[in-house]
Amino acid sequence: MVDLMALANLIVHSPSTMIYTAIDTFYLTDEQLQETPSRKDGIDEATETTLRIYGCDLIQESGILLKLYPCGNLIIIPQQVMATGQVLFHRFYCKKSFVRFNVKRVAASCVWLASKLEENPRRARHVLNVFHRMECRRENLPIEHLDAFSKKYSELKMDLIRSERHLLKEMGFICHVEHPHKFISNYLATLETPPELRQEAWNLANDSLRTTLCVRFKSAVVACGVVYAAARRFHVPLPENPPWWKAFDADKAGIDEVCRVLAHLYTLPKAQYIPVCKEGGSFTMSNRSWDSPSQPLSKEGPPPMGDDANTNKVSPVIPDAAAIKATAGKVKDSTKSDDDTQSIPPVDGGEIKEEAVSKSKGEHNRTATDGSGERSRDRERERERHKGRERERGRDSERERERDDAAERDREKVKDRSHRSKDRGKDSSGLITWTGTTMALHILRGRRIGTDIIRMSKRKECER
């Protein structure tokens, strides 16, 4: 066995084996975990635990499916990205409720943000496609292609960005995460354990991310608990005199709690989605449909909804049969006599009821005409806007044509000028050469004439 005093001196005096965690400050107590926003909204502990495990399963599966193929080699998102996404998921729901935020969309945002934090970014389109496919497979729905140019896709992308902003806001833009995985290798190498213990401890560390251990204990304590559980499973003895965990700044109570939480996790069944969110339980669909256009209301008004609508609906006043007959008789008498053209006195309130009926009908007709008038006005406005756009397009096209014509004219003028300048250059060069040759000939002739005159004068002097 390893001497623990030498082990402690090795860890303290060797800076290469010491791992400092100064930014990792997001930890809660057991009392704070019992008073989460989800509990305040009426969600019990079992439901919250199931939803947490379900969201972590989504993050783990999506990380496996998010893979690229550069140069023919398979490169999968590393485990560190999925671990970071799960820790962000637990931290977010320690401050927000499952009732207000959909667990599927928050899981997608955690994967997207974690991929950027761990320098393995993925496009939003890839994340949305993966989560859409996972939902179709889990819910036994027909797998449909998520069109990147549809309105539903744009709404999903905006919701993904909005959820990422909520995550960053709740974290205070401090998203540093410490994982127990990097401690496990150092601890096992220091304790000189068999190699098969390392893989078991690594698997336990991955499973611990489905629980709230990452927000309750530091990564070093979780790593010690994972090592202790793996050693107990493989019956590997660890030094206890003095205790081995004191060399790694851990306590026995924390290690026991880590082992208890992991043992309870393995007794739970597979997590299924529980619809508790007010926005809806689907990832790709919400309470309102994206692609279906809004249907106009019928002229008769919306249909009644339940008994309350029937009780609140104002029914027209229906006159009695006797009152109708009496009023009909009076109307006949008034038509027979030319003098009795004035208003008929009311009989048992029937006429008042008819006026109420006529008023209600008139108001209904007015509302219907107002609605149709507004629709017609809206149509006219749309037509005018369309016509205005067409006019602007026509004006723009005319302006472009005029600009093109002017440009062509300028080009033709430039070509003509260039040709004329070339012709003038040729003519001027020819004129210059011609004048130069003529002047040279005249000069030569003058010289000859001068020499002849000098010779003649010399001859005359000689003769004299």
VOPAGU-2260 file (C-alpha; in pm, 1 decimal, decimal comma):
REM VOPAGU-2260
SITE   aa  ch    i         X         Y         Z
SITE  MET   A    0       0,0       0,0       0,0
SITE  VAL   A    1      96,9     360,6     -46,0
SITE  ASP   A    2     230,0     563,6     245,0
SITE  LEU   A    3     -25,6     839,3     298,7
SITE  MET   A    4     220,3    1084,3     452,5
SITE  ALA   A    5     443,1    1058,2     148,8
SITE  LEU   A    6     131,5    1088,3     -65,1
SITE  ALA   A    7      27,8    1408,1     112,0
SITE  ASN   A    8     377,2    1554,9      75,3
SITE  LEU   A    9     375,2    1462,4    -291,9
SITE  ILE   A   10      44,2    1636,9    -355,0
SITE  VAL   A   11     130,1    1949,1    -157,0
SITE  HIS   A   12     484,2    1999,4    -286,6
SITE  SER   A   13     423,1    1897,0    -647,5
SITE  PRO   A   14     247,6    2177,1    -839,9
SITE  SER   A   15     192,1    1955,7   -1143,2
SITE  THR   A   16     -49,8    1726,5    -958,6
SITE  MET   A   17    -243,1    2002,7    -781,3
SITE  ILE   A   18    -556,7    2125,2    -955,6
SITE  TYR   A   19    -692,8    2459,9    -842,7
SITE  THR   A   20   -1062,9    2541,0    -866,0
SITE  ALA   A   21   -1120,2    2910,7    -792,9
SITE  ILE   A   22   -1408,1    3002,7   -1024,5
SITE  ASP   A   23   -1625,1    2700,6    -945,0
SITE  THR   A   24   -1855,4    2867,1    -688,1
SITE  PHE   A   25   -2210,2    2752,1    -778,5
SITE  TYR   A   26   -2309,3    2525,1    -489,4
SITE  LEU   A   27   -2633,9    2496,8    -294,4
SITE  THR   A   28   -2728,7    2351,3      39,8
SITE  ASP   A   29   -2986,0    2079,1      98,4
SITE  GLU   A   30   -3235,4    2336,7     229,2
SITE  GLN   A   31   -3201,9    2543,9     -87,4
SITE  LEU   A   32   -3255,3    2234,8    -303,0
SITE  GLN   A   33   -3576,0    2161,3    -111,2
SITE  GLU   A   34   -3709,6    2509,1    -196,6
SITE  THR   A   35   -3646,8    2525,1    -569,6
SITE  PRO   A   36   -3884,4    2724,8    -794,3
SITE  SER   A   37   -4030,8    2398,3    -924,5
SITE  ARG   A   38   -4128,1    2294,7    -570,6
SITE  LYS   A   39   -4290,1    2634,5    -516,7
SITE  ASP   A   40   -4497,1    2578,4    -833,0
SITE  GLY   A   41   -4638,6    2254,2    -692,9
SITE  ILE   A   42   -4403,4    1992,9    -841,9
SITE  ASP   A   43   -4308,3    1716,5    -601,3
SITE  GLU   A   44   -3957,2    1579,2    -550,3
SITE  ALA   A   45   -4010,1    1261,5    -755,7
SITE  THR   A   46   -4138,4    1454,2   -1058,3
SITE  GLU   A   47   -3852,8    1701,9   -1043,6
SITE  THR   A   48   -3597,9    1420,8   -1017,9
SITE  THR   A   49   -3753,7    1242,1   -1315,5
SITE  LEU   A   50   -3748,3    1556,6   -1529,8
SITE  ARG   A   51   -3386,6    1625,0   -1436,7
SITE  ILE   A   52   -3285,0    1272,4   -1537,8
SITE  TYR   A   53   -3490,0    1300,4   -1857,9
SITE  GLY   A   54   -3320,1    1627,8   -1957,3
SITE  CYS   A   55   -2974,9    1481,6   -1887,6
SITE  ASP   A   56   -3061,2    1178,3   -2101,2
SITE  LEU   A   57   -3155,7    1412,1   -2385,6
SITE  ILE   A   58   -2825,3    1596,5   -2354,8
SITE  GLN   A   59   -2625,5    1272,9   -2350,3
SITE  GLU   A   60   -2804,4    1124,9   -2651,1
SITE  SER   A   61   -2788,2    1447,7   -2850,7
SITE  GLY   A   62   -2413,4    1470,8   -2786,9
SITE  ILE   A   63   -2370,6    1124,3   -2935,0
SITE  LEU   A   64   -2578,9    1211,8   -3241,2
SITE  LEU   A   65   -2406,7    1545,8   -3302,0
SITE  LYS   A   66   -2107,2    1424,7   -3501,8
SITE  LEU   A   67   -1911,4    1548,6   -3806,2
SITE  TYR   A   68   -1719,6    1373,1   -4082,4
SITE  PRO   A   69   -1422,9    1592,4   -4185,8
SITE  CYS   A   70   -1178,7    1422,2   -4424,1
SITE  GLY   A   71   -1360,2    1090,8   -4388,2
SITE  ASN   A   72   -1279,5    1053,4   -4016,3
SITE  LEU   A   73   -1551,5    1026,0   -3751,5
SITE  ILE   A   74   -1521,8    1296,9   -3487,1
SITE  ILE   A   75   -1783,7    1283,6   -3211,2
SITE  ILE   A   76   -1852,4    1554,1   -2955,6
SITE  PRO   A   77   -1634,5    1469,6   -2653,4
SITE  GLN   A   78   -1778,5    1373,9   -2317,6
SITE  GLN   A   79   -1669,6    1705,8   -2171,9
SITE  VAL   A   80   -1928,1    1893,5   -2379,3
SITE  MET   A   81   -2210,2    1668,8   -2263,7
SITE  ALA   A   82   -2093,4    1690,1   -1902,5
SITE  THR   A   83   -2084,8    2070,1   -1919,2
SITE  GLY   A   84   -2432,6    2078,0   -2070,9
SITE  GLN   A   85   -2571,8    1859,7   -1791,9
SITE  VAL   A   86   -2417,6    2077,5   -1521,7
SITE  LEU   A   87   -2562,4    2390,8   -1683,9
SITE  PHE   A   88   -2899,5    2214,6   -1701,7
SITE  HIS   A   89   -2899,2    2141,9   -1326,1
SITE  ARG   A   90   -2785,1    2492,9   -1239,3
SITE  PHE   A   91   -3056,2    2653,2   -1451,3
SITE  TYR   A   92   -3339,2    2454,8   -1293,2
SITE  CYS   A   93   -3209,1    2540,0    -947,4
SITE  LYS   A   94   -3316,2    2897,5   -1027,4
SITE  LYS   A   95   -3606,1    2843,6   -1268,1
SITE  SER   A   96   -3910,5    2619,1   -1266,4
SITE  PHE   A   97   -4000,7    2327,7   -1492,8
SITE  VAL   A   98   -4346,9    2480,3   -1519,2
SITE  ARG   A   99   -4225,8    2794,8   -1694,4
SITE  PHE   A  100   -3949,8    2652,5   -1915,2
SITE  ASN   A  101   -3978,9    2349,0   -2140,9
SITE  VAL   A  102   -3724,4    2085,1   -2042,9
SITE  LYS   A  103   -3662,0    1978,7   -2404,9
SITE  ARG   A  104   -3582,4    2326,6   -2530,3
SITE  VAL   A  105   -3366,3    2407,9   -2229,6
SITE  ALA   A  106   -3171,0    2084,8   -2287,9
SITE  ALA   A  107   -3111,6    2185,8   -2650,9
SITE  SER   A  108   -2988,8    2528,8   -2540,4
SITE  CYS   A  109   -2756,1    2368,2   -2284,7
SITE  VAL   A  110   -2600,1    2148,1   -2552,3
SITE  TRP   A  111   -2558,7    2444,0   -2787,5
SITE  LEU   A  112   -2402,5    2664,6   -2519,5
SITE  ALA   A  113   -2178,1    2387,5   -2385,1
SITE  SER   A  114   -2043,8    2313,1   -2732,5
SITE  LYS   A  115   -1929,2    2673,4   -2757,0
SITE  LEU   A  116   -1788,5    2683,8   -2404,7
SITE  GLU   A  117   -1579,4    2371,7   -2465,0
SITE  GLU   A  118   -1459,2    2497,3   -2805,1
SITE  ASN   A  119   -1647,5    2235,4   -3005,1
SITE  PRO   A  120   -1922,0    2453,2   -3153,2
SITE  ARG   A  121   -2211,8    2311,6   -3350,9
SITE  ARG   A  122   -2458,3    2496,6   -3568,6
SITE  ALA   A  123   -2805,0    2572,9   -3443,7
SITE  ARG   A  124   -2948,7    2386,9   -3743,5
SITE  HIS   A  125   -2771,2    2066,1   -3640,7
SITE  VAL   A  126   -2889,8    2092,4   -3279,7
SITE  LEU   A  127   -3251,5    2153,2   -3385,2
SITE  ASN   A  128   -3247,2    1864,0   -3631,8
SITE  VAL   A  129   -3108,8    1625,0   -3369,6
SITE  PHE   A  130   -3363,1    1717,9   -3102,6
SITE  HIS   A  131   -3646,5    1706,1   -3355,9
SITE  ARG   A  132   -3545,9    1356,3   -3459,1
SITE  MET   A  133   -3506,1    1241,1   -3098,8
SITE  GLU   A  134   -3855,6    1364,2   -3013,1
SITE  CYS   A  135   -4005,7    1185,5   -3312,0
SITE  ARG   A  136   -3833,3     861,0   -3213,1
SITE  ARG   A  137   -3920,2     885,6   -2844,5
SITE  GLU   A  138   -4284,3     978,3   -2904,8
SITE  ASN   A  139   -4330,7     723,6   -3189,7
SITE  LEU   A  140   -4412,7    1001,0   -3435,0
SITE  PRO   A  141   -4345,6     995,2   -3809,7
SITE  ILE   A  142   -4000,7    1135,8   -3874,3
SITE  GLU   A  143   -4043,9    1445,6   -4088,3
SITE  HIS   A  144   -3780,3    1667,3   -4238,5
SITE  LEU   A  145   -3738,4    1998,4   -4057,1
SITE  ASP   A  146   -3725,7    2252,1   -4337,8
SITE  ALA   A  147   -3465,6    2520,2   -4269,5
SITE  PHE   A  148   -3672,1    2777,3   -4463,3
SITE  SER   A  149   -4001,2    2718,2   -4285,2
SITE  LYS   A  150   -4157,2    2945,4   -4028,1
SITE  LYS   A  151   -4147,8    2667,3   -3770,2
SITE  TYR   A  152   -3770,3    2638,0   -3803,7
SITE  SER   A  153   -3722,1    3012,8   -3764,3
SITE  GLU   A  154   -3939,6    3009,9   -3451,9
SITE  LEU   A  155   -3740,8    2717,4   -3308,3
SITE  LYS   A  156   -3411,9    2893,7   -3378,1
SITE  MET   A  157   -3531,9    3213,4   -3212,7
SITE  ASP   A  158   -3651,4    3012,4   -2911,7
SITE  LEU   A  159   -3311,4    2840,2   -2893,1
SITE  ILE   A  160   -3134,5    3175,6   -2887,7
SITE  ARG   A  161   -3380,5    3308,9   -2631,0
SITE  SER   A  162   -3324,4    3009,5   -2402,8
SITE  GLU   A  163   -2948,3    3053,5   -2431,9
SITE  ARG   A  164   -2987,6    3414,0   -2319,6
SITE  HIS   A  165   -3191,1    3297,8   -2020,2
SITE  LEU   A  166   -2914,4    3052,4   -1931,9
SITE  LEU   A  167   -2642,5    3316,4   -1949,2
SITE  LYS   A  168   -2852,2    3562,6   -1752,6
SITE  GLU   A  169   -2922,2    3318,1   -1469,3
SITE  MET   A  170   -2557,2    3213,3   -1452,4
SITE  GLY   A  171   -2442,7    3573,1   -1447,1
SITE  PHE   A  172   -2230,4    3489,7   -1753,4
SITE  ILE   A  173   -2008,3    3274,9   -1525,4
SITE  CYS   A  174   -2027,4    2936,0   -1692,5
SITE  HIS   A  175   -1707,7    2778,4   -1564,3
SITE  VAL   A  176   -1758,2    2411,3   -1483,0
SITE  GLU   A  177   -1526,5    2171,1   -1297,7
SITE  HIS   A  178   -1577,5    1801,6   -1373,3
SITE  PRO   A  179   -1471,2    1510,9   -1150,0
SITE  HIS   A  180   -1322,2    1325,4   -1445,8
SITE  LYS   A  181    -988,8    1506,4   -1438,6
SITE  PHE   A  182    -950,1    1431,6   -1066,0
SITE  ILE   A  183   -1021,5    1059,8   -1107,3
SITE  SER   A  184    -713,5     983,3   -1316,3
SITE  ASN   A  185    -481,8    1162,5   -1072,0
SITE  TYR   A  186    -637,0     998,7    -767,8
SITE  LEU   A  187    -626,0     646,8    -911,0
SITE  ALA   A  188    -268,5     690,7   -1032,0
SITE  THR   A  189    -165,8     810,8    -687,9
SITE  LEU   A  190    -343,4     523,0    -509,3
SITE  GLU   A  191    -191,7     269,6    -754,7
SITE  THR   A  192    -521,3      92,7    -820,8
SITE  PRO   A  193    -573,9    -171,8   -1093,3
SITE  PRO   A  194    -656,8     -43,5   -1443,2
SITE  GLU   A  195   -1012,0    -184,6   -1454,1
SITE  LEU   A  196   -1105,0      44,8   -1166,9
SITE  ARG   A  197   -1047,4     351,1   -1381,5
SITE  GLN   A  198   -1318,8     267,8   -1636,0
SITE  GLU   A  199   -1569,2     187,1   -1362,7
SITE  ALA   A  200   -1498,2     513,9   -1182,8
SITE  TRP   A  201   -1531,8     700,8   -1514,1
SITE  ASN   A  202   -1874,2     544,5   -1577,9
SITE  LEU   A  203   -1989,9     634,3   -1227,9
SITE  ALA   A  204   -1875,2     993,6   -1281,4
SITE  ASN   A  205   -2083,4    1011,5   -1600,3
SITE  ASP   A  206   -2388,1     876,6   -1416,5
SITE  SER   A  207   -2341,5    1121,9   -1130,3
SITE  LEU   A  208   -2413,2    1407,7   -1370,7
SITE  ARG   A  209   -2777,5    1294,0   -1388,2
SITE  THR   A  210   -2818,0    1384,4   -1020,6
SITE  THR   A  211   -2780,1    1708,2    -826,8
SITE  LEU   A  212   -2436,5    1610,7    -693,2
SITE  CYS   A  213   -2274,0    1863,8    -926,6
SITE  VAL   A  214   -2453,5    2151,9    -748,3
SITE  ARG   A  215   -2413,1    2012,1    -395,8
SITE  PHE   A  216   -2047,8    1902,7    -372,9
SITE  LYS   A  217   -1722,3    2007,7    -530,1
SITE  SER   A  218   -1574,6    1799,3    -807,4
SITE  ALA   A  219   -1297,0    1667,7    -583,3
SITE  VAL   A  220   -1550,1    1528,5    -332,9
SITE  VAL   A  221   -1754,7    1367,1    -611,4
SITE  ALA   A  222   -1436,1    1214,3    -753,9
SITE  CYS   A  223   -1349,4    1066,0    -413,8
SITE  GLY   A  224   -1699,4     922,5    -379,9
SITE  VAL   A  225   -1682,8     772,1    -727,7
SITE  VAL   A  226   -1342,7     615,6    -655,9
SITE  TYR   A  227   -1471,4     473,0    -327,4
SITE  ALA   A  228   -1783,3     324,4    -494,8
SITE  ALA   A  229   -1575,7     169,9    -775,6
SITE  ALA   A  230   -1332,2      21,9    -525,1
SITE  ARG   A  231   -1617,1    -129,0    -323,0
SITE  ARG   A  232   -1767,4    -281,5    -636,9
SITE  PHE   A  233   -1437,4    -445,6    -741,2
SITE  HIS   A  234   -1338,5    -528,2    -380,7
SITE  VAL   A  235   -1020,0    -323,0    -400,5
SITE  PRO   A  236    -893,5    -219,3     -54,1
SITE  LEU   A  237    -797,8     145,0       0,5
SITE  PRO   A  238    -576,3     278,2     283,9
SITE  GLU   A  239    -776,9     374,3     590,9
SITE  ASN   A  240    -509,3     434,8     855,9
SITE  PRO   A  241    -471,9     723,7     804,4
SITE  PRO   A  242    -777,8     771,4     578,5
SITE  TRP   A  243    -693,1     814,8     211,6
SITE  TRP   A  244    -959,2    1079,1     146,6
SITE  LYS   A  245    -793,2    1332,8     377,4
SITE  ALA   A  246    -508,0    1360,6     131,4
SITE  PHE   A  247    -758,7    1485,1    -129,4
SITE  ASP   A  248    -941,1    1739,6      92,6
SITE  ALA   A  249   -1258,8    1532,0     122,1
SITE  ASP   A  250   -1466,6    1412,0     416,7
SITE  LYS   A  251   -1630,3    1078,1     488,1
SITE  ALA   A  252   -1981,3    1228,9     510,6
SITE  GLY   A  253   -1959,6    1369,7     158,8
SITE  ILE   A  254   -1827,3    1040,4      19,2
SITE  ASP   A  255   -2109,0     846,7     184,9
SITE  GLU   A  256   -2369,0    1088,6      46,2
SITE  VAL   A  257   -2227,2    1052,8    -304,9
SITE  CYS   A  258   -2248,3     673,1    -280,9
SITE  ARG   A  259   -2603,5     691,5    -143,5
SITE  VAL   A  260   -2724,7     917,4    -426,8
SITE  LEU   A  261   -2567,6     691,4    -689,6
SITE  ALA   A  262   -2723,9     381,5    -533,1
SITE  HIS   A  263   -3065,2     551,6    -533,4
SITE  LEU   A  264   -3017,4     651,6    -898,8
SITE  TYR   A  265   -2969,9     290,7   -1005,4
SITE  THR   A  266   -3296,9     188,0    -837,3
SITE  LEU   A  267   -3504,7     431,1   -1041,9
SITE  PRO   A  268   -3675,4     322,4   -1367,5
SITE  LYS   A  269   -3603,8     482,3   -1702,0
SITE  ALA   A  270   -3709,8     845,5   -1697,1
SITE  GLN   A  271   -4013,7     937,7   -1906,1
SITE  TYR   A  272   -4133,4    1284,1   -1993,6
SITE  ILE   A  273   -4396,9    1431,6   -1763,2
SITE  PRO   A  274   -4588,4    1726,6   -1916,1
SITE  VAL   A  275   -4581,9    2001,5   -1654,3
SITE  CYS   A  276   -4479,3    2302,6   -1865,5
SITE  LYS   A  277   -4742,0    2563,6   -1946,0
SITE  GLU   A  278   -4593,3    2628,1   -2291,2
SITE  GLY   A  279   -4654,9    2268,5   -2401,2
SITE  GLY   A  280   -4468,4    1941,6   -2389,7
SITE  SER   A  281   -4349,1    1927,2   -2750,8
SITE  PHE   A  282   -4011,1    2047,4   -2875,0
SITE  THR   A  283   -4121,5    2144,2   -3224,5
SITE  MET   A  284   -4477,5    2251,9   -3146,6
SITE  SER   A  285   -4621,4    2487,9   -2889,0
SITE  ASN   A  286   -4968,1    2606,7   -2792,6
SITE  ARG   A  287   -4996,8    2800,4   -3116,8
SITE  SER   A  288   -4939,6    2652,1   -3458,6
SITE  TRP   A  289   -4674,1    2817,2   -3675,8
SITE  ASP   A  290   -4765,7    2711,8   -4025,4
SITE  SER   A  291   -5145,4    2731,5   -4005,4
SITE  PRO   A  292   -5272,2    3079,8   -4101,8
SITE  SER   A  293   -5520,4    3258,2   -3881,4
SITE  GLN   A  294   -5876,3    3174,6   -3989,1
SITE  PRO   A  295   -6118,1    3466,3   -4014,1
SITE  LEU   A  296   -6419,0    3463,8   -3790,5
SITE  SER   A  297   -6750,9    3368,9   -3943,9
SITE  LYS   A  298   -7029,1    3623,0   -3973,7
SITE  GLU   A  299   -7234,1    3437,3   -3717,7
SITE  GLY   A  300   -6959,6    3484,9   -3454,4
SITE  PRO   A  301   -6750,2    3230,1   -3271,9
SITE  PRO   A  302   -6917,9    2908,9   -3154,7
SITE  PRO   A  303   -7018,8    2887,5   -2788,5
SITE  MET   A  304   -6765,2    2728,6   -2554,9
SITE  GLY   A  305   -6926,7    2531,7   -2272,0
SITE  ASP   A  306   -7212,3    2619,1   -2043,6
SITE  ASP   A  307   -7060,7    2949,1   -1938,9
SITE  ALA   A  308   -7082,6    3077,0   -2292,0
SITE  ASN   A  309   -7445,1    2977,2   -2312,2
SITE  THR   A  310   -7524,0    3153,4   -1986,7
SITE  ASN   A  311   -7332,2    3468,3   -2079,4
SITE  LYS   A  312   -7480,3    3488,4   -2429,1
SITE  VAL   A  313   -7748,2    3757,6   -2465,4
SITE  SER   A  314   -8053,8    3587,9   -2615,3
SITE  PRO   A  315   -8299,5    3802,3   -2815,9
SITE  VAL   A  316   -8635,8    3872,5   -2647,8
SITE  ILE   A  317   -8904,0    3655,1   -2808,6
SITE  PRO   A  318   -9260,1    3795,2   -2783,0
SITE  ASP   A  319   -9555,8    3580,9   -2680,7
SITE  ALA   A  320   -9797,3    3432,3   -2934,4
SITE  ALA   A  321  -10095,1    3635,2   -2804,4
SITE  ALA   A  322   -9899,0    3956,2   -2833,1
SITE  ILE   A  323   -9802,2    3873,3   -3190,2
SITE  LYS   A  324  -10163,0    3807,9   -3289,9
SITE  ALA   A  325  -10282,6    4129,9   -3127,0
SITE  THR   A  326  -10020,1    4337,0   -3301,9
SITE  ALA   A  327  -10100,4    4170,6   -3632,0
SITE  GLY   A  328  -10468,3    4260,6   -3590,5
SITE  LYS   A  329  -10386,9    4617,0   -3514,6
SITE  VAL   A  330  -10163,0    4633,9   -3820,2
SITE  LYS   A  331  -10448,0    4509,3   -4040,4
SITE  ASP   A  332  -10686,8    4767,9   -3896,3
SITE  SER   A  333  -10436,3    5041,4   -3954,8
SITE  THR   A  334  -10393,9    4941,8   -4319,0
SITE  LYS   A  335  -10769,6    4941,2   -4372,9
SITE  SER   A  336  -10828,4    5285,0   -4224,6
SITE  ASP   A  337  -10643,7    5566,0   -4395,9
SITE  ASP   A  338  -10673,8    5795,9   -4096,5
SITE  ASP   A  339  -10513,5    5561,4   -3840,8
SITE  THR   A  340  -10164,6    5589,8   -3979,6
SITE  GLN   A  341  -10002,5    5677,2   -3651,5
SITE  SER   A  342   -9814,6    5444,3   -3421,4
SITE  ILE   A  343   -9998,3    5148,0   -3268,1
SITE  PRO   A  344  -10027,3    5151,5   -2890,2
SITE  PRO   A  345   -9837,4    4873,3   -2712,7
SITE  VAL   A  346  -10026,5    4559,9   -2631,8
SITE  ASP   A  347   -9894,4    4358,9   -2334,2
SITE  GLY   A  348   -9540,2    4477,6   -2399,5
SITE  GLY   A  349   -9516,2    4289,0   -2730,8
SITE  GLU   A  350   -9424,6    4593,6   -2933,7
SITE  ILE   A  351   -9146,7    4683,1   -2692,8
SITE  LYS   A  352   -9011,0    4330,7   -2730,3
SITE  GLU   A  353   -9026,1    4357,7   -3109,6
SITE  GLU   A  354   -8832,7    4682,8   -3090,7
SITE  ALA   A  355   -8573,1    4508,0   -2874,5
SITE  VAL   A  356   -8551,8    4229,1   -3131,5
SITE  SER   A  357   -8514,2    4476,9   -3416,2
SITE  LYS   A  358   -8251,5    4670,3   -3221,7
SITE  SER   A  359   -8050,8    4356,8   -3149,8
SITE  LYS   A  360   -8076,0    4257,5   -3515,8
SITE  GLY   A  361   -7969,2    4605,3   -3622,4
SITE  GLU   A  362   -7672,2    4600,5   -3388,2
SITE  HIS   A  363   -7574,9    4254,2   -3515,2
SITE  ASN   A  364   -7602,9    4375,6   -3875,7
SITE  ARG   A  365   -7398,8    4682,2   -3789,6
SITE  THR   A  366   -7123,9    4475,5   -3635,7
SITE  ALA   A  367   -7128,5    4242,2   -3934,6
SITE  THR   A  368   -7116,2    4534,8   -4177,0
SITE  ASP   A  369   -6843,2    4699,2   -3970,1
SITE  GLY   A  370   -6641,5    4377,6   -3977,7
SITE  SER   A  371   -6690,1    4337,8   -4352,3
SITE  GLY   A  372   -6609,6    4704,9   -4400,3
SITE  GLU   A  373   -6287,1    4672,5   -4206,8
SITE  ARG   A  374   -6192,2    4366,7   -4409,4
SITE  SER   A  375   -6264,3    4545,9   -4734,5
SITE  ARG   A  376   -6060,8    4844,0   -4613,5
SITE  ASP   A  377   -5772,1    4618,8   -4523,9
SITE  ARG   A  378   -5791,6    4458,5   -4867,5
SITE  GLU   A  379   -5794,6    4798,9   -5034,6
SITE  ARG   A  380   -5496,5    4906,6   -4829,5
SITE  GLU   A  381   -5307,5    4592,3   -4927,0
SITE  ARG   A  382   -5392,4    4652,7   -5291,9
SITE  GLU   A  383   -5276,0    5012,8   -5270,3
SITE  ARG   A  384   -4953,8    4904,4   -5103,6
SITE  HIS   A  385   -4899,9    4642,5   -5371,6
SITE  LYS   A  386   -4966,4    4897,6   -5643,2
SITE  GLY   A  387   -4728,7    5142,1   -5477,2
SITE  ARG   A  388   -4460,2    4874,2   -5464,4
SITE  GLU   A  389   -4514,9    4794,3   -5831,1
SITE  ARG   A  390   -4490,2    5162,6   -5915,8
SITE  GLU   A  391   -4169,0    5197,1   -5721,2
SITE  ARG   A  392   -4030,1    4890,2   -5894,2
SITE  GLY   A  393   -4131,2    5036,5   -6231,5
SITE  ARG   A  394   -3969,6    5367,5   -6147,1
SITE  ASP   A  395   -3655,7    5196,5   -6034,5
SITE  SER   A  396   -3645,2    4992,1   -6352,8
SITE  GLU   A  397   -3696,4    5306,8   -6563,8
SITE  ARG   A  398   -3421,8    5484,2   -6373,9
SITE  GLU   A  399   -3189,3    5191,2   -6427,0
SITE  ARG   A  400   -3268,8    5189,5   -6796,8
SITE  GLU   A  401   -3199,0    5562,6   -6823,3
SITE  ARG   A  402   -2872,3    5516,1   -6637,7
SITE  ASP   A  403   -2773,2    5235,3   -6871,8
SITE  ASP   A  404   -2860,2    5444,5   -7177,0
SITE  ALA   A  405   -2660,4    5737,9   -7043,8
SITE  ALA   A  406   -2367,5    5509,4   -6972,2
SITE  GLU   A  407   -2384,8    5369,5   -7326,7
SITE  ARG   A  408   -2392,8    5720,8   -7469,2
SITE  ASP   A  409   -2092,2    5821,7   -7264,4
SITE  ARG   A  410   -1907,2    5513,7   -7383,8
SITE  GLU   A  411   -1985,6    5593,4   -7748,2
SITE  LYS   A  412   -1870,8    5953,0   -7701,7
SITE  VAL   A  413   -1547,1    5838,1   -7543,3
SITE  LYS   A  414   -1488,9    5594,3   -7831,8
SITE  ASP   A  415   -1554,4    5866,5   -8091,3
SITE  ARG   A  416   -1320,9    6105,5   -7914,3
SITE  SER   A  417   -1049,4    5844,1   -7898,8
SITE  HIS   A  418   -1085,7    5767,0   -8269,9
SITE  ARG   A  419   -1079,4    6134,8   -8361,3
SITE  SER   A  420    -772,5    6199,3   -8149,6
SITE  LYS   A  421    -597,2    5906,8   -8317,4
SITE  ASP   A  422    -683,6    6043,0   -8665,5
SITE  ARG   A  423    -568,7    6389,6   -8570,8
SITE  GLY   A  424    -244,0    6247,8   -8438,4
SITE  LYS   A  425    -183,1    6067,1   -8763,2
SITE  ASP   A  426    -257,7    6381,0   -8968,7
SITE  SER   A  427     -45,7    6604,3   -8752,5
SITE  SER   A  428     243,5    6362,1   -8760,9
SITE  GLY   A  429     224,4    6343,8   -9140,7
SITE  LEU   A  430     207,8    6722,4   -9168,8
SITE  ILE   A  431     504,4    6762,0   -8941,0
SITE  THR   A  432     711,1    6515,3   -9141,5
SITE  TRP   A  433     612,9    6682,1   -9468,0
SITE  THR   A  434     696,2    7029,7   -9350,1
SITE  GLY   A  435    1022,2    6908,2   -9204,1
SITE  THR   A  436    1132,2    6748,9   -9528,7
SITE  THR   A  437    1037,5    7058,1   -9730,9
SITE  MET   A  438    1229,6    7284,8   -9497,0
SITE  ALA   A  439    1533,3    7058,9   -9519,0
SITE  LEU   A  440    1517,7    7066,4   -9897,1
SITE  HIS   A  441    1493,4    7443,7   -9897,6
SITE  ILE   A  442    1789,4    7470,5   -9665,5
SITE  LEU   A  443    1996,5    7244,7   -9887,5
SITE  ARG   A  444    1898,9    7441,3  -10192,7
SITE  GLY   A  445    1989,4    7766,9  -10021,1
SITE  ARG   A  446    2326,6    7634,0   -9926,6
SITE  ARG   A  447    2391,6    7524,2  -10284,4
SITE  ILE   A  448    2284,1    7863,4  -10418,5
SITE  GLY   A  449    2512,2    8038,3  -10171,6
SITE  THR   A  450    2810,8    7827,1  -10271,1
SITE  ASP   A  451    2740,8    7892,1  -10637,2
SITE  ILE   A  452    2729,4    8270,5  -10577,6
SITE  ILE   A  453    3059,8    8258,5  -10386,0
SITE  ARG   A  454    3223,3    8062,0  -10663,0
SITE  MET   A  455    3097,0    8303,1  -10931,6
SITE  SER   A  456    3223,8    8603,2  -10733,3
SITE  LYS   A  457    3566,9    8442,6  -10693,9
SITE  ARG   A  458    3581,9    8369,4  -11068,0
SITE  LYS   A  459    3503,7    8732,7  -11151,2
SITE  GLU   A  460    3775,5    8854,4  -10917,9
SITE  CYS   A  461    4023,3    8621,1  -11078,8
SITE  GLU   A  462    3930,4    8738,0  -11426,1
SITE  ARG   A  463    3984,1    9097,8  -11324,0
